[in-house]
Amino acid sequence: MPQQLSEPPVALLRQVMAKKRIDAFIVPRADEHQGEYVPPSAQRLAWLTGFTGSAGMAVVMKDKAAIFVDGRYTLQVETEVDHGLFDTLHLIEHPPVRWLAETLPAGARLGYDPWLHTPDQVDGLRQACLTAGAVLVAVGRNLVDLVWKDRPAPPVTPVVPQPDAFAGQRTESKRGMIARELSGKQTDAVFLSAPDSIAWLLNIRGNDVDFSPLPLCFALAHCDASVDLFIDPRKISPETKTHLGPQVRLHPPQDLAAALGGLGGKKIRLDPAGAPSWALQRLTAARAQIERAADPCLLPRACKNTVELDGARNAHLRDGLALSRFLAWLSHAAPQGGVTELSATEKLESFRRDGNLYQGPSFATIAGAGPNGAIVHYRSTPETNRPLKRGQIFLIDSGGQYLDGTTDVTRTVAVGEAGAEERHRFTLVLKGHIAVAKARFPKGTSGAQIDSLARQPLWAEGLDYDHGTGHGVGSYLSVHEGPQRIAKNNNSQPLLPGMMLSDEPGYYKTGAYGIRIENLVVVQEDPRAGERPTLGFEVLTLAPIDLSLIDRSLLNDDEAGWLNAYHRRVRESLTPMMDPATAEWLEQSTRAI
Amino acid sequence: MPQQLSEPPVALLRQVMAKKRIDAFIVPRADEHQGEYVPPSAQRLAWLTGFTGSAGMAVVMKDKAAIFVDGRYTLQVETEVDHGLFDTLHLIEHPPVRWLAETLPAGARLGYDPWLHTPDQVDGLRQACLTAGAVLVAVGRNLVDLVWKDRPAPPVTPVVPQPDAFAGQRTESKRGMIARELSGKQTDAVFLSAPDSIAWLLNIRGNDVDFSPLPLCFALAHCDASVDLFIDPRKISPETKTHLGPQVRLHPPQDLAAALGGLGGKKIRLDPAGAPSWALQRLTAARAQIERAADPCLLPRACKNTVELDGARNAHLRDGLALSRFLAWLSHAAPQGGVTELSATEKLESFRRDGNLYQGPSFATIAGAGPNGAIVHYRSTPETNRPLKRGQIFLIDSGGQYLDGTTDVTRTVAVGEAGAEERHRFTLVLKGHIAVAKARFPKGTSGAQIDSLARQPLWAEGLDYDHGTGHGVGSYLSVHEGPQRIAKNNNSQPLLPGMMLSDEPGYYKTGAYGIRIENLVVVQEDPRAGERPTLGFEVLTLAPIDLSLIDRSLLNDDEAGWLNAYHRRVRESLTPMMDPATAEWLEQSTRAI
């Protein structure tokens, strides 16, 4: 008897689209909070298409469907998505709004879920519909949810206070700061939908998504420093309720619509690049005055206070110890054979677990041996898992969530002896890494302005890498955090004291190997004399950089001086915490060159 | 008998404002063409306020008035403008739209001349009025013109053909290129208001404004490669009419309104950052379909063809000879005393006049001795004219218009022996200059991405300069030309082969001295091997850089190698054209270090 075939999700979606007279429906990867990680209950794109990457979008029409992914995922989308059902397009080079403008027939009704798109994104959709002569329709309930039978329940994990000893500023003080910012613009309240902003503002942490300690929720922060928090009451323990205090009023999420509906006549700020369009539509219908402006928590959250910075330094001591113990183990174990990407990942995780305050990885470890190292966002699986082989190089990019800080570090090491080409490329990447780490720049400089410093040694040889040089990092929050970046995009956000960033240039040779050298750094005032106030970076990460991959003749004396001083600091910081064998390995691995 | 005081212009303007029920009126420095230079007939801002700088804006209200200028002009505005009549504000830090939003009373009528503002600018004014609850009113005739009694007549200068031997591409071919670009977007025509675009497209030149060989005019370029040119018929000789041919239809400027009015139902492109808002309003009223997009001449005009590049190289030979003869003369004359900024300027001009194809300066020479060198956009006058003194340094930034190319070059030289600080700063500036000149970068890189290469040596010492590193340059057209730039702004225009730019980092010590080293360069494919296609710069300018201002110990060998190779090229290129004494001076001035 032939097996009964169940209908593919896209067919189910088309049935409900026909019923609702929707000619095209958009399914983004994002959830209502526009964060990097979404809970299983919101993984609609994966349910519909099979695609599990961290960014993407699908559009389903009656007789065609398309999935849009970026350059990181062009290989992955091939294996995960049925290409009989979906055309694949490039998210950046041929974005959905352009495709819609070209593809929608005149008069077509384009449906979207206003919870899953920001006002800026909806502006783009509206423009596409204008061009095509189509009609944009906000659906009342997401069409995927109507046909997704075994959809998981939303996460309900406990919310815990983040102690002042780690947060460094009481929530009352933070709320007062935001209230002053709002009052200064005669704004009554700001609508917050980013869980990391709310977690920062209220000094709380949760566990609703992978890797980032976030409680999924919404909030209205008022100009009197009080907050309405919309969150599943099952997440809030009595202890957390006490921590939040009387100025934070708790509401179940379903009360949000009524709360926004009651803001008629008030001036409400909303981030057009982050909030759900639903909230804008709701506030507009209620005749609130809308202030389209950035989430006011972004900048104070990005500029870490001294307690957070001390926490970061402490977390990096423990993290550096774990990584150095791992590298010492690896230097002995790997050349003997039997170490794989997955076993190395587990070994490193076990060293991290030995450290205090460790909560888990801050993202899925990227451990790429040989050719797998060239896949920038590689994630090892039992099917792809490669052994570490002598003569190859191994890239491992990992990080930890500690109660006192978030880490993110990449080291690339030779297994046995590396070839001349790998050493040449590694040294070029290191020169770029050092150029950023040593950079001194005037106040007002953006990360975009210093991105090329990291690329110049590669550019000079006709080489480059296709990712940003650095991303912002949270304080026991998301490992990717805005608004600051070091990248060649048009981000004009100046770098400000206290901002944490990664410094991670790389080089990738498809089918052969990958190189990346990543430390976290923090922006600091530069104390040296000069005519202009200048800034620079303090390096937080403490772990040796593989000397066997460096061609000393390519470094100038300044660069070698930086490396030797860094290695001395690594050695002096970590040795007191080490057993003698590891200390001996570290001494050798951090010798001056 | 007391002298009869005539009423100040601002009082006259207020009278007509009252009559027309306009509560605030905007007077920009720009004319209808948004170019850098405006003819006397359009110098309304100067007439109204006395301010003669190249950028600025005034707003006049019944009981207050403000003038907005940028950082270059903060000193100049002090001396030129009556501060009893005008408050001075910073054009960038406190822009007019913000001031209007803060200052306009609710219900006020803000008047503007739609000929003098672009659609993007009018969007900003509209937003300001929305915020203030004011009403934006496009006036039918500029209120200044109604009361400006002795307003000069608009310029009427002959338009001449730019021969194919210099233009390198026939106008038929250029018009065909633009027509294909329009047809590809189903666009019927583009409205052109930038005289340099029209001059490029039709291979014509004029003389309606200072320094740039521009004919002031408007045009409609159609998708059938024909052009309607709106220009004073007195400017067009029979020869030029023949050159333009039958596909270019000539109309007097007053026919433009009717021509745009007849475009109902057509799709018309218009540059929202360059066209007069008047044209947009006229086309909208005529029910044309508007395509808001950049002037299609910008990119082909920016990417010089091989004939234009050969012309540029030839022009730079003659220009380099003139500048080198001048520098040789200066090295003898200045230390003896008696040379001033103005006499030096005239001397350099006389050497340029000796060269073939020379038409005049490409901008007002900046010649700053000692402390005057620190004024970035200084223009010497009999009142400010300083003698060149021993022990000081002298900055001279000048350029020529030649039929085969436009030049722009800055040299800073020591008069006698320079101090250690000046040599230190000069060498840092030179390091930045060389870093740009030597840069190799992947295709797709923007000027914004390489700007920091020029600044890094200064940044490392806590120093910087407050202007861009490089601007685009035309081919016997404007000395400042877009869309490419090397600057820290968010300009994402990739650098493309054939684009001409300046490379001109500097350092300025207020009240003491100024340093700038400027060559023109052209983007070229880099022929060296590599994994990615890369670009670099060919240096066009040929003139020695003062060795007596260089601290050799601060240059690395790569930098010294670049300088020596550059100087060898200068020497080998110019010596055959020189008299023996100048050749001897050049040999000494370009010796290897």
HADDOCK unambig.tbl for C-alpha pairs under 7 A between the chains (distance, minus, plus):
assign (segid A and resid 440 and name CA) (segid B and resid 459 and name CA) 5.93 0.50 0.50
assign (segid A and resid 440 and name CA) (segid B and resid 460 and name CA) 5.35 0.50 0.50
assign (segid A and resid 441 and name CA) (segid B and resid 459 and name CA) 5.20 0.50 0.50
assign (segid A and resid 442 and name CA) (segid B and resid 459 and name CA) 6.62 0.50 0.50
assign (segid A and resid 449 and name CA) (segid B and resid 449 and name CA) 6.31 0.50 0.50
assign (segid A and resid 449 and name CA) (segid B and resid 452 and name CA) 6.03 0.50 0.50
assign (segid A and resid 449 and name CA) (segid B and resid 488 and name CA) 6.70 0.50 0.50
assign (segid A and resid 450 and name CA) (segid B and resid 452 and name CA) 6.59 0.50 0.50
assign (segid A and resid 452 and name CA) (segid B and resid 449 and name CA) 6.02 0.50 0.50
assign (segid A and resid 452 and name CA) (segid B and resid 450 and name CA) 6.59 0.50 0.50
assign (segid A and resid 459 and name CA) (segid B and resid 440 and name CA) 5.95 0.50 0.50
assign (segid A and resid 459 and name CA) (segid B and resid 441 and name CA) 5.21 0.50 0.50
assign (segid A and resid 459 and name CA) (segid B and resid 442 and name CA) 6.63 0.50 0.50
assign (segid A and resid 460 and name CA) (segid B and resid 440 and name CA) 5.37 0.50 0.50
assign (segid A and resid 461 and name CA) (segid B and resid 530 and name CA) 5.97 0.50 0.50
assign (segid A and resid 462 and name CA) (segid B and resid 529 and name CA) 6.84 0.50 0.50
assign (segid A and resid 462 and name CA) (segid B and resid 530 and name CA) 4.10 0.50 0.50
assign (segid A and resid 462 and name CA) (segid B and resid 531 and name CA) 5.64 0.50 0.50
assign (segid A and resid 462 and name CA) (segid B and resid 532 and name CA) 5.46 0.50 0.50
assign (segid A and resid 462 and name CA) (segid B and resid 534 and name CA) 6.19 0.50 0.50
assign (segid A and resid 463 and name CA) (segid B and resid 530 and name CA) 6.31 0.50 0.50
assign (segid A and resid 463 and name CA) (segid B and resid 531 and name CA) 5.71 0.50 0.50
assign (segid A and resid 463 and name CA) (segid B and resid 532 and name CA) 6.01 0.50 0.50
assign (segid A and resid 488 and name CA) (segid B and resid 449 and name CA) 6.70 0.50 0.50
assign (segid A and resid 490 and name CA) (segid B and resid 490 and name CA) 5.34 0.50 0.50
assign (segid A and resid 529 and name CA) (segid B and resid 462 and name CA) 6.82 0.50 0.50
assign (segid A and resid 530 and name CA) (segid B and resid 461 and name CA) 5.99 0.50 0.50
assign (segid A and resid 530 and name CA) (segid B and resid 462 and name CA) 4.11 0.50 0.50
assign (segid A and resid 530 and name CA) (segid B and resid 463 and name CA) 6.31 0.50 0.50
assign (segid A and resid 531 and name CA) (segid B and resid 462 and name CA) 5.64 0.50 0.50
assign (segid A and resid 531 and name CA) (segid B and resid 463 and name CA) 5.70 0.50 0.50
assign (segid A and resid 532 and name CA) (segid B and resid 462 and name CA) 5.46 0.50 0.50
assign (segid A and resid 532 and name CA) (segid B and resid 463 and name CA) 6.01 0.50 0.50
assign (segid A and resid 533 and name CA) (segid B and resid 462 and name CA) 7.00 0.50 0.50
assign (segid A and resid 534 and name CA) (segid B and resid 462 and name CA) 6.17 0.50 0.50
